[in-house]
Amino acid sequence: MVLAEDRAPRAVRACSLLLAGFAVVCAVMVVGAVLAWQHFGPAADGIPRLPGDSVDKQISSVRTGLAYQTGLAVVAGLAALGLAVVVRRRRSWVQRTVWCTMGALVIGLLLGLTAGESTSFGLSLLPGWYPALSSVLTAILVATAVAVAVAMSRTASEEFHQPDPRQADPRWESFVRRQQQER
């Protein structure tokens, strides 16, 4: 049975739903990246190479960018899914953890926009729809991360994640017991 005072405020519930949505968008990003990988392999293998040509470097750059975006989407999705569950708990560290994680993920996502396929040659190795899909999904994820940060900074959210003053801190109680035993 959940008491009304133990129920998470609307801002915290909204934050949890936003984080779950963030994870879903990351899953869509992973599916898109997997489909792009299926196109990339044959496209990269079909390019003629000349000795001393920089084609291999460019292919490697696109491969690295695609791997980065895929890996980041997996990590970001798992992190957001974990935070969607944790954010509903009354813990003082949750708010700071969400802010720091979302900040790091936004930086990673923005760096991923410049990873690999920024040249016309790089774009030719990927399906035509992938750069636009990647950019749109990244914009959605950045906007969602900002919305999560705003929801976590609301007063109701801050109050919810602060320790309940009515509950005794077990660390304080053990400290007092040790002090009394030493006397």
Rosetta silent file (secondary structure, phi, psi, omega in degrees, C-alpha in Angstrom):
SEQUENCE: MVLAEDRAPRAVRACSLLLAGFAVVCAVMVVGAVLAWQHFGPAADGIPRLPGDSVDKQISSVRTGLAYQTGLAVVAGLAALGLAVVVRRRRSWVQRTVWCTMGALVIGLLLGLTAGESTSFGLSLLPGWYPALSSVLTAILVATAVAVAVAMSRTASEEFHQPDPRQADPRWESFVRRQQQER
SCORE:     score description
SCORE:     0.000 S_00000001
   1 L     0.000  128.420 -179.551    0.000    0.000    0.000 S_00000001
   2 L  -100.041  122.707  177.105    1.423    3.372   -1.026 S_00000001
   3 L   -77.291  153.526 -178.394    0.632    6.264    1.253 S_00000001
   4 L   -60.670  -35.276 -178.109   -0.160    9.616   -0.333 S_00000001
   5 L   -76.871  -18.939  178.475    2.864   11.224    1.300 S_00000001
   6 L   -90.205  -12.387 -179.320    5.197    8.475   -0.010 S_00000001
   7 L   -71.806  139.341 -178.872    3.961    8.774   -3.587 S_00000001
   8 L   -66.322  140.913  177.399    6.347   10.552   -5.922 S_00000001
   9 L   -65.961  166.826 -177.096    5.242   14.051   -6.984 S_00000001
  10 H   -56.805  -40.261 -179.280    4.143   14.740  -10.538 S_00000001
  11 H   -62.507  -38.561  179.710    7.553   16.166  -11.515 S_00000001
  12 H   -70.846  -41.937  177.456    9.314   12.979  -10.399 S_00000001
  13 H   -63.706  -40.571  177.687    6.814   10.753  -12.213 S_00000001
  14 H   -63.061  -40.829  178.370    7.205   12.909  -15.338 S_00000001
  15 H   -62.220  -41.761  178.310   10.972   12.618  -15.052 S_00000001
  16 H   -62.274  -43.084  178.149   10.668    8.839  -14.805 S_00000001
  17 H   -67.153  -39.857  176.656    8.487    8.721  -17.916 S_00000001
  18 H   -61.816  -40.967  178.846   10.859   11.038  -19.800 S_00000001
  19 H   -66.668  -38.206  175.914   13.785    8.787  -18.906 S_00000001
  20 H   -64.853  -40.794  175.529   11.857    5.729  -20.094 S_00000001
  21 H   -63.002  -38.178  176.043   11.091    7.582  -23.338 S_00000001
  22 H   -57.923  -44.501  179.828   14.779    8.461  -23.622 S_00000001
  23 H   -64.537  -38.100  178.991   15.587    4.732  -23.421 S_00000001
  24 H   -66.020  -42.587  178.612   13.015    3.934  -26.126 S_00000001
  25 H   -64.463  -37.098  175.542   14.472    6.565  -28.468 S_00000001
  26 H   -62.483  -38.814  177.753   17.931    5.097  -27.817 S_00000001
  27 H   -63.480  -40.228  176.444   16.569    1.668  -28.807 S_00000001
  28 H   -63.134  -39.325  178.868   15.285    3.160  -32.078 S_00000001
  29 H   -63.490  -40.083  178.397   18.728    4.684  -32.596 S_00000001
  30 H   -64.963  -43.902  178.827   20.370    1.272  -32.080 S_00000001
  31 H   -60.426  -44.185  177.460   18.005   -0.377  -34.589 S_00000001
  32 H   -61.338  -40.301  179.812   18.812    2.356  -37.124 S_00000001
  33 H   -67.418  -38.529  177.993   22.532    1.912  -36.532 S_00000001
  34 H   -63.623  -42.208  176.822   22.299   -1.865  -36.982 S_00000001
  35 H   -64.710  -36.383  177.220   20.515   -1.345  -40.298 S_00000001
  36 H   -66.875  -36.674  176.682   23.196    1.187  -41.285 S_00000001
  37 H   -61.760  -39.188  179.769   25.898   -1.374  -40.432 S_00000001
  38 H   -64.360  -31.005  177.066   24.261   -3.837  -42.812 S_00000001
  39 H   -81.611  -35.569 -174.502   24.526   -1.258  -45.600 S_00000001
  40 H   -64.410  -44.937 -176.136   27.995   -0.056  -44.610 S_00000001
  41 H   -55.042  -58.376  179.129   29.796   -3.408  -44.916 S_00000001
  42 H   -63.516  -35.434  179.742   29.004   -4.126  -48.578 S_00000001
  43 H   -65.194  -40.795 -179.876   29.380   -0.439  -49.515 S_00000001
  44 H   -71.168  -35.568 -179.600   32.854   -0.266  -47.957 S_00000001
  45 H   -71.859  -26.079 -176.983   33.942   -3.564  -49.522 S_00000001
  46 L   -84.282    1.187 -177.977   32.843   -2.467  -53.006 S_00000001
  47 L   -89.094  125.515  177.465   35.110    0.594  -53.143 S_00000001
  48 L   -68.794  141.959 -178.271   38.242    0.165  -55.275 S_00000001
  49 L  -119.988  139.622  176.079   41.445    1.007  -53.455 S_00000001
  50 L  -110.897  149.867  177.256   44.701    2.300  -54.880 S_00000001
  51 L   -59.465  134.756  179.556   48.078    2.056  -53.146 S_00000001
  52 L    79.108    5.533 -179.157   48.721    5.145  -51.039 S_00000001
  53 L   -80.090  152.961 -179.659   45.069    6.196  -51.232 S_00000001
  54 L   -93.023   13.421 -177.982   43.347    7.670  -48.178 S_00000001
  55 H   -62.355  -42.434 -179.073   40.175    5.643  -48.770 S_00000001
  56 H   -61.694  -37.590  177.082   40.997    3.203  -45.976 S_00000001
  57 H   -64.953  -41.606  179.880   41.370    6.070  -43.503 S_00000001
  58 H   -67.299  -40.595  176.865   38.030    7.511  -44.539 S_00000001
  59 H   -63.053  -42.489  178.223   36.324    4.108  -44.291 S_00000001
  60 H   -63.000  -37.909  178.436   37.876    3.628  -40.874 S_00000001
  61 H   -63.998  -42.485  178.779   36.630    7.061  -39.809 S_00000001
  62 H   -67.141  -42.955  178.952   33.067    6.218  -40.838 S_00000001
  63 H   -60.288  -43.111  179.327   33.310    2.792  -39.158 S_00000001
  64 H   -64.580  -43.543  178.610   34.562    4.422  -35.940 S_00000001
  65 H   -62.618  -41.959  179.703   31.792    7.041  -36.011 S_00000001
  66 H   -67.891  -39.955  177.605   29.113    4.428  -36.563 S_00000001
  67 H   -65.019  -40.557  178.652   30.524    2.231  -33.789 S_00000001
  68 H   -60.851  -48.237 -178.867   30.641    5.232  -31.447 S_00000001
  69 H   -64.282  -38.921  178.551   27.030    6.156  -32.133 S_00000001
  70 H   -65.952  -49.048 -179.400   25.876    2.548  -31.724 S_00000001
  71 H   -63.000  -41.661  178.977   27.780    2.043  -28.485 S_00000001
  72 H   -64.493  -39.762  179.370   26.675    5.371  -27.058 S_00000001
  73 H   -64.359  -38.914  177.907   23.028    4.635  -27.875 S_00000001
  74 H   -65.389  -49.511 -179.026   23.254    1.284  -26.058 S_00000001
  75 H   -63.066  -44.394 -179.170   24.945    2.801  -22.998 S_00000001
  76 H   -63.711  -41.169  178.951   22.610    5.813  -22.943 S_00000001
  77 H   -63.884  -44.351  179.062   19.525    3.613  -23.239 S_00000001
  78 H   -66.354  -40.782  178.658   20.603    1.331  -20.403 S_00000001
  79 H   -63.613  -44.191 -179.595   21.562    4.275  -18.199 S_00000001
  80 H   -65.449  -38.098  178.602   18.245    6.023  -18.835 S_00000001
  81 H   -64.222  -42.921  176.520   16.314    2.836  -18.128 S_00000001
  82 H   -63.767  -42.074  179.123   18.115    2.412  -14.807 S_00000001
  83 H   -67.571  -31.523  178.392   17.558    6.052  -13.902 S_00000001
  84 H   -61.417  -32.288  178.070   13.855    5.784  -14.795 S_00000001
  85 H   -81.407  -46.153 -174.270   13.515    3.235  -11.999 S_00000001
  86 H   -68.236  -31.225 -174.049   15.857    4.862   -9.484 S_00000001
  87 L   -63.144  -21.128  179.884   14.410    8.372   -9.843 S_00000001
  88 L   -85.182    0.485  179.691   11.227    7.275   -8.049 S_00000001
  89 L   -96.731  148.050  179.071   13.139    6.352   -4.902 S_00000001
  90 L   -83.822   88.112  177.156   13.718    8.731   -2.013 S_00000001
  91 L  -134.962  139.169 -176.474   17.485    8.987   -2.091 S_00000001
  92 L   -70.335  -24.499 -176.239   19.518   12.156   -1.738 S_00000001
  93 L   -85.352  -11.241 -174.541   22.030   11.134   -4.436 S_00000001
  94 H   -62.771  -46.209 -176.407   19.441   10.507   -7.174 S_00000001
  95 H   -60.145  -47.940  179.749   19.043   14.110   -8.253 S_00000001
  96 H   -65.641  -36.979  179.674   22.777   14.719   -8.671 S_00000001
  97 H   -64.866  -42.360  178.909   23.224   11.385  -10.426 S_00000001
  98 H   -64.118  -46.264 -179.853   20.499   12.179  -12.949 S_00000001
  99 H   -60.140  -47.855 -177.952   21.928   15.631  -13.658 S_00000001
 100 H   -65.792  -42.345 -179.545   25.486   14.366  -14.123 S_00000001
 101 H   -65.367  -45.343  179.628   24.448   11.375  -16.222 S_00000001
 102 H   -64.352  -39.086  177.320   22.207   13.425  -18.484 S_00000001
 103 H   -61.631  -45.696  179.308   24.934   16.064  -18.878 S_00000001
 104 H   -64.859  -39.759  179.354   27.508   13.460  -19.858 S_00000001
 105 H   -67.462  -37.335  177.406   25.097   11.800  -22.286 S_00000001
 106 H   -63.745  -44.054  177.881   24.247   15.118  -23.953 S_00000001
 107 H   -60.740  -45.231  178.325   27.934   15.855  -24.465 S_00000001
 108 H   -61.590  -41.675  179.118   28.429   12.359  -25.889 S_00000001
 109 H   -64.935  -42.487  179.370   25.434   12.714  -28.191 S_00000001
 110 H   -66.616  -36.120  175.249   26.593   16.087  -29.499 S_00000001
 111 H   -66.408  -33.369  179.427   30.072   14.677  -30.137 S_00000001
 112 H   -65.838  -23.332  177.467   28.438   11.790  -31.992 S_00000001
 113 L   -64.504  -27.312 -177.833   26.949   14.204  -34.499 S_00000001
 114 L  -100.189    8.669 -172.758   30.430   14.912  -35.820 S_00000001
 115 L   -88.161  102.387  162.416   31.637   11.313  -35.761 S_00000001
 116 L    93.104  -55.651 -168.385   32.692    9.926  -39.106 S_00000001
 117 L   -97.968   30.039 -175.525   30.158   10.582  -41.823 S_00000001
 118 L   -79.085  -12.686  178.317   30.613   14.327  -42.218 S_00000001
 119 L   -94.849  162.697  178.473   32.178   14.064  -45.698 S_00000001
 120 H   -65.984  -32.666  176.791   30.307   13.276  -48.913 S_00000001
 121 H   -65.982  -42.966  178.838   32.385   10.100  -49.214 S_00000001
 122 H   -63.372  -39.742  178.549   31.393    9.073  -45.705 S_00000001
 123 H   -65.595  -29.802 -179.862   27.745    9.755  -46.456 S_00000001
 124 H   -70.871  -19.443  179.605   27.954    7.541  -49.551 S_00000001
 125 L   -84.149  -13.343 -177.578   28.873    4.554  -47.368 S_00000001
 126 L  -110.299  157.822  175.036   25.720    4.850  -45.262 S_00000001
 127 L   -59.649  149.420 -175.970   22.075    4.551  -46.251 S_00000001
 128 L   -61.122  -28.149 -177.516   20.661    7.897  -47.358 S_00000001
 129 L   -83.240  -18.151 -170.764   18.177    8.029  -44.491 S_00000001
 130 H   -65.922  -47.600 -179.497   20.681    7.334  -41.690 S_00000001
 131 H   -59.357  -40.147  178.793   22.297   10.788  -41.183 S_00000001
 132 H   -67.017  -44.041  178.878   18.894   12.502  -41.027 S_00000001
 133 H   -61.550  -44.628  179.658   17.502    9.846  -38.663 S_00000001
 134 H   -61.395  -43.114  179.870   20.572   10.069  -36.449 S_00000001
 135 H   -66.258  -43.410 -179.881   20.367   13.862  -36.281 S_00000001
 136 H   -64.753  -45.551  179.913   16.628   13.902  -35.515 S_00000001
 137 H   -64.879  -37.503  176.736   16.955   11.239  -32.812 S_00000001
 138 H   -63.597  -42.288  177.994   19.918   13.067  -31.294 S_00000001
 139 H   -62.431  -41.011  177.646   17.887   16.300  -31.188 S_00000001
 140 H   -62.842  -43.042 -179.092   15.014   14.433  -29.496 S_00000001
 141 H   -65.985  -41.065  178.757   17.400   12.923  -26.947 S_00000001
 142 H   -64.741  -43.910  178.709   19.032   16.274  -26.158 S_00000001
 143 H   -63.172  -40.087  178.236   15.616   17.922  -25.728 S_00000001
 144 H   -65.292  -40.229  178.802   14.477   15.053  -23.491 S_00000001
 145 H   -63.450  -39.721  176.924   17.632   15.329  -21.385 S_00000001
 146 H   -64.855  -42.438  178.129   17.002   19.051  -20.900 S_00000001
 147 H   -62.596  -38.214  177.097   13.390   18.312  -19.919 S_00000001
 148 H   -63.569  -45.097  179.927   14.621   15.718  -17.399 S_00000001
 149 H   -62.173  -40.402  178.024   17.047   18.228  -15.892 S_00000001
 150 H   -65.446  -44.397  179.851   14.272   20.822  -15.598 S_00000001
 151 H   -62.993  -35.938 -179.767   11.890   18.296  -14.019 S_00000001
 152 H   -75.285  -18.084 -179.413   14.562   17.260  -11.520 S_00000001
 153 L   -92.749   -1.781  177.901   15.199   20.885  -10.528 S_00000001
 154 L   -67.257  150.400 -177.018   11.584   21.546   -9.589 S_00000001
 155 H   -58.491  -42.435 -179.740   10.952   22.194   -5.912 S_00000001
 156 H   -62.001  -37.297  178.634    8.708   19.141   -5.527 S_00000001
 157 H   -68.799  -43.224  178.992   11.444   16.966   -6.967 S_00000001
 158 H   -62.270  -44.678  179.959   14.094   18.463   -4.694 S_00000001
 159 H   -65.173  -37.678 -179.485   11.941   17.974   -1.620 S_00000001
 160 H   -64.548  -37.145 -175.521   11.108   14.395   -2.605 S_00000001
 161 H   -88.746   -0.595  174.771   14.761   13.418   -2.939 S_00000001
 162 L   -82.753  149.702  179.080   15.856   14.948    0.355 S_00000001
 163 L   -62.159  143.817  179.913   16.043   12.605    3.331 S_00000001
 164 L   -72.530  119.732 -177.050   12.878   12.485    5.418 S_00000001
 165 L   -67.565  -17.155  179.998   13.651   14.398    8.637 S_00000001
 166 L   -77.424  -19.605 -179.835   11.186   12.222   10.550 S_00000001
 167 L   -91.885  135.633  178.814   13.290    9.119    9.963 S_00000001
 168 L   -74.351  141.629  178.196   16.318    8.602   12.137 S_00000001
 169 L   -81.503  119.779 -177.602   19.623    8.298   10.360 S_00000001
 170 H   -62.928  -28.323  178.609   21.101    4.857   11.209 S_00000001
 171 H   -68.173  -39.421  178.718   24.631    6.240   10.931 S_00000001
 172 H   -66.308  -42.747  179.866   23.873    8.865   13.574 S_00000001
 173 H   -61.671  -42.906  179.536   22.311    6.297   15.885 S_00000001
 174 H   -67.833  -33.998  176.522   25.350    4.000   15.640 S_00000001
 175 H   -63.812  -45.350 -179.825   27.653    6.973   16.288 S_00000001
 176 H   -63.350  -42.272  178.432   25.701    7.922   19.426 S_00000001
 177 H   -60.868  -43.763  179.191   25.767    4.291   20.653 S_00000001
 178 H   -63.853  -38.698  179.775   29.537    4.090   20.188 S_00000001
 179 H   -65.722  -38.405 -179.913   30.016    7.382   22.038 S_00000001
 180 H   -71.032  -33.425  178.752   27.909    6.140   24.935 S_00000001
 181 H   -71.418  -31.790  179.993   29.799    2.825   25.088 S_00000001
 182 H   -71.971  -20.803 -178.351   33.152    4.590   25.262 S_00000001
 183 L   -77.293    0.000    0.000   32.126    6.509   28.358 S_00000001
